Amino acid sequence: MGESLGAKEVILIKDVDTVFSSDPDMVEEPVPIGTLDSEEAFALSLGGAKFLHAKALQYKAEGVRIRIASMEHSLFSGTVIDGGSLDLMVELSGERISMIAIVGLKLSDSAALGKILDAVRTNGANLISLGLDPRSLVLHVSGGKDLENKIHSVAVKGGIAKAVSVFEDLSMITVKGSAMETSPGMIQRITQPLARAGINVYALVTISSSIRIFIRKEHADKAVSLLQDALLIASKKGE
């Protein structure tokens, strides 16, 4: 309705006058939140927050704010949800990413995991994603120098793991949008065109309303073009 009427803001009247940092019935001293962008609000609603249904954000147009408020306080207070719409989009990260595989027997121990992540941080690298199972740990990182040697020292010499390997020169492509949660077969739509073009996916990570794909840097531009075409076809079929 807000978009159809050309409104600048839609005010949702709730039984609380703001969005809190967590459920007041579950945690002590939650903090009121002044602003959220569209992606943050979408992630919170998918995670169980009840201030707004996730599907509602699919209809949020560019330039239309959403305000969570109550009748007990000023309608110009509360939490403002701003930012762009959540249409499907494909983004290519410009960072050079390395994939680090660590194999061992104690990686599920939180203290061991903490030591490895601390080694990443102190070596100046940024953690992009993390995948863990009982026998192995896979990190995707950007930046840092001599990171393999540092992690090997902490993990193998420290008795946490058996071996460390690194695969470099990867790129990350992110496919995101609210339709990710409501469109069946989205992963297949993304991976099939890449497979037909002979582009290997080294890792695929799903987070809330986005899918991160890690491929060789040399294939990045072609992969972006293929995914944009695939998602355009998918969105037309959904109309």
C-alpha positions as CSV (number, residue, x, y, z in Angstrom):
1,M,0.0,0.0,0.0
2,G,2.8,2.4,0.8
3,E,4.4,1.9,-2.5
4,S,1.1,2.2,-4.4
5,L,0.3,5.5,-2.6
6,G,3.8,6.9,-3.2
7,A,4.4,7.1,0.6
8,K,7.8,8.0,2.0
9,E,7.2,6.0,5.2
10,V,5.0,3.2,6.4
11,I,4.4,3.1,10.2
12,L,3.5,-0.2,11.7
13,I,1.8,0.1,15.1
14,K,3.0,-2.6,17.5
15,D,2.5,-3.5,21.2
16,V,6.1,-2.3,21.7
17,D,7.5,1.0,20.7
18,T,10.8,-0.2,19.1
19,V,12.7,-3.2,17.9
20,F,15.1,-4.6,20.6
21,S,18.5,-6.2,20.3
22,S,16.8,-9.5,21.4
23,D,13.5,-10.8,22.8
24,P,12.8,-9.0,26.1
25,D,11.1,-12.2,27.4
26,M,14.3,-14.2,26.7
27,V,17.3,-11.9,27.7
28,E,18.0,-9.4,30.4
29,E,18.3,-5.7,29.5
30,P,17.8,-5.8,25.7
31,V,18.9,-2.6,23.9
32,P,16.5,-0.6,21.7
33,I,17.6,-0.3,18.1
34,G,17.2,3.0,16.3
35,T,17.8,1.9,12.7
36,L,18.1,-1.3,10.6
37,D,18.8,-1.7,7.0
38,S,16.6,-3.9,4.9
39,E,19.0,-6.9,4.9
40,E,19.4,-6.7,8.7
41,A,15.7,-6.6,9.2
42,F,15.2,-9.5,6.8
43,A,17.8,-11.6,8.6
44,L,16.3,-10.9,12.0
45,S,12.8,-11.8,10.9
46,L,14.0,-15.1,9.3
47,G,15.7,-15.8,12.6
48,G,12.4,-15.6,14.5
49,A,12.1,-12.0,15.5
50,K,8.4,-11.1,15.4
51,F,8.3,-7.4,14.6
52,L,7.9,-7.9,10.9
53,H,7.2,-10.9,8.7
54,A,10.1,-11.6,6.3
55,K,7.8,-11.8,3.3
56,A,6.7,-8.2,3.9
57,L,10.2,-6.9,3.0
58,Q,9.8,-8.4,-0.5
59,Y,7.4,-5.5,-1.3
60,K,9.5,-2.8,0.2
61,A,10.3,-0.3,-2.6
62,E,13.4,1.8,-2.8
63,G,12.9,5.0,-0.9
64,V,10.1,3.8,1.3
65,R,11.0,3.6,5.0
66,I,9.3,1.3,7.5
67,R,8.9,2.5,11.1
68,I,8.1,0.3,14.0
69,A,6.2,2.3,16.7
70,S,3.4,2.2,19.2
71,M,0.5,4.4,20.2
72,E,1.9,4.9,23.6
73,H,4.8,7.0,22.3
74,S,5.4,9.4,19.4
75,L,4.8,7.9,16.0
76,F,8.0,9.5,15.0
77,S,10.1,7.5,17.4
78,G,10.7,3.8,17.3
79,T,12.9,1.8,14.9
80,V,13.3,2.8,11.3
81,I,14.0,0.2,8.6
82,D,15.6,1.9,5.6
83,G,17.7,1.0,2.6
84,G,17.1,-0.5,-0.8
85,S,14.8,-3.2,-1.9
86,L,15.7,-6.9,-1.6
87,D,15.5,-7.8,-5.3
88,L,17.6,-10.6,-6.6
89,M,21.1,-9.4,-7.4
90,V,24.6,-10.8,-8.2
91,E,27.6,-9.2,-6.6
92,L,31.3,-10.0,-7.3
93,S,33.8,-9.3,-4.5
94,G,37.0,-7.7,-5.6
95,E,39.0,-9.5,-2.8
96,R,41.5,-12.3,-3.6
97,I,40.3,-15.2,-1.4
98,S,42.2,-18.2,-0.2
99,M,40.6,-21.5,0.9
100,I,42.3,-23.1,3.8
101,A,41.5,-26.7,4.7
102,I,42.5,-28.1,8.1
103,V,42.2,-31.8,8.8
104,G,42.3,-33.2,12.3
105,L,40.6,-34.8,15.2
106,K,40.0,-31.9,17.7
107,L,38.6,-29.2,15.4
108,S,35.1,-29.4,16.9
109,D,36.6,-28.3,20.3
110,S,35.7,-24.6,20.8
111,A,39.1,-23.8,22.4
112,A,40.9,-25.3,19.4
113,L,38.7,-23.4,16.9
114,G,39.4,-20.2,18.9
115,K,43.1,-20.7,18.5
116,I,42.9,-21.1,14.8
117,L,40.6,-18.1,14.3
118,D,42.9,-16.0,16.5
119,A,45.8,-17.0,14.2
120,V,43.8,-15.7,11.3
121,R,43.1,-12.4,13.0
122,T,46.6,-11.7,14.4
123,N,48.0,-12.4,10.9
124,G,46.0,-9.6,9.4
125,A,43.5,-11.7,7.4
126,N,39.8,-11.3,7.2
127,L,37.5,-14.3,7.7
128,I,34.9,-14.6,4.9
129,S,33.3,-17.9,5.8
130,L,33.8,-21.0,7.9
131,G,32.6,-24.6,7.4
132,L,33.1,-27.2,10.1
133,D,32.5,-30.9,10.5
134,P,33.9,-33.4,13.1
135,R,37.1,-34.1,11.1
136,S,37.8,-31.0,9.1
137,L,37.6,-27.2,9.0
138,V,37.5,-25.1,5.9
139,L,38.1,-21.3,6.1
140,H,37.8,-18.7,3.3
141,V,39.9,-15.7,4.1
142,S,41.2,-12.6,2.4
143,G,44.4,-10.7,3.1
144,G,47.2,-11.8,5.5
145,K,50.7,-12.9,4.8
146,D,52.3,-16.3,5.3
147,L,49.0,-17.5,6.6
148,E,49.5,-21.1,5.8
149,N,52.7,-21.2,7.9
150,K,51.1,-19.5,10.8
151,I,48.0,-21.7,10.9
152,H,50.2,-24.8,10.4
153,S,52.2,-23.8,13.5
154,V,49.1,-23.3,15.6
155,A,47.1,-26.3,14.3
156,V,49.7,-29.1,13.6
157,K,52.5,-28.2,16.0
158,G,49.9,-27.4,18.6
159,G,48.4,-30.8,18.3
160,I,45.0,-29.6,17.1
161,A,45.1,-31.0,13.5
162,K,47.1,-33.3,11.3
163,A,47.5,-31.3,8.1
164,V,46.8,-27.9,6.5
165,S,46.4,-27.1,2.8
166,V,45.7,-23.8,1.0
167,F,44.1,-23.1,-2.4
168,E,44.6,-19.5,-3.5
169,D,43.2,-17.1,-6.2
170,L,39.5,-17.7,-5.6
171,S,36.8,-15.1,-6.1
172,M,33.5,-14.9,-4.2
173,I,30.2,-14.2,-5.9
174,T,27.1,-13.4,-3.7
175,V,23.6,-14.0,-4.9
176,K,21.1,-12.3,-2.6
177,G,17.5,-11.2,-2.3
178,S,14.4,-12.0,-0.4
179,A,13.2,-14.4,-3.1
180,M,16.0,-16.7,-2.1
181,E,13.9,-17.9,0.8
182,T,10.7,-18.4,-1.2
183,S,11.8,-19.7,-4.6
184,P,12.3,-23.5,-4.6
185,G,15.3,-24.8,-6.5
186,M,17.3,-21.6,-6.3
187,I,20.6,-23.4,-5.7
188,Q,20.1,-25.6,-8.8
189,R,19.4,-22.5,-10.9
190,I,22.7,-21.0,-9.7
191,T,24.9,-24.1,-10.1
192,Q,23.6,-25.6,-13.3
193,P,24.7,-22.8,-15.7
194,L,28.1,-22.8,-14.1
195,A,28.4,-26.6,-14.5
196,R,27.4,-26.4,-18.1
197,A,30.2,-23.8,-18.7
198,G,32.7,-26.0,-17.0
199,I,33.2,-23.7,-14.0
200,N,33.9,-25.6,-10.8
201,V,32.3,-24.4,-7.5
202,Y,34.9,-24.8,-4.8
203,A,32.4,-24.0,-2.0
204,L,28.9,-22.8,-1.6
205,V,27.6,-21.2,1.6
206,T,24.0,-20.2,2.3
207,I,23.5,-17.4,4.8
208,S,20.0,-16.0,5.5
209,S,18.9,-14.4,2.2
210,S,22.2,-14.9,0.3
211,I,24.3,-17.6,-1.3
212,R,28.0,-17.2,-1.5
213,I,29.9,-19.1,-4.3
214,F,33.6,-19.5,-4.4
215,I,35.2,-20.1,-7.9
216,R,38.6,-19.5,-9.5
217,K,39.3,-15.9,-10.0
218,E,39.9,-16.3,-13.8
219,H,36.2,-17.5,-14.2
220,A,34.6,-14.7,-12.1
221,D,33.4,-12.3,-14.8
222,K,32.0,-15.1,-17.0
223,A,30.2,-16.7,-13.9
224,V,28.6,-13.3,-13.0
225,S,27.2,-13.0,-16.5
226,L,25.9,-16.5,-16.5
227,L,24.2,-16.0,-13.1
228,Q,22.7,-12.7,-14.0
229,D,21.1,-14.4,-17.1
230,A,19.9,-17.4,-15.1
231,L,18.3,-15.2,-12.4
232,L,16.6,-12.9,-15.0
233,I,15.0,-16.0,-16.6
234,A,14.0,-17.3,-13.1
235,S,12.4,-14.0,-12.2
236,K,10.4,-13.8,-15.4
237,K,9.1,-17.4,-14.8
238,G,7.9,-16.3,-11.4
239,E,5.9,-13.3,-12.7
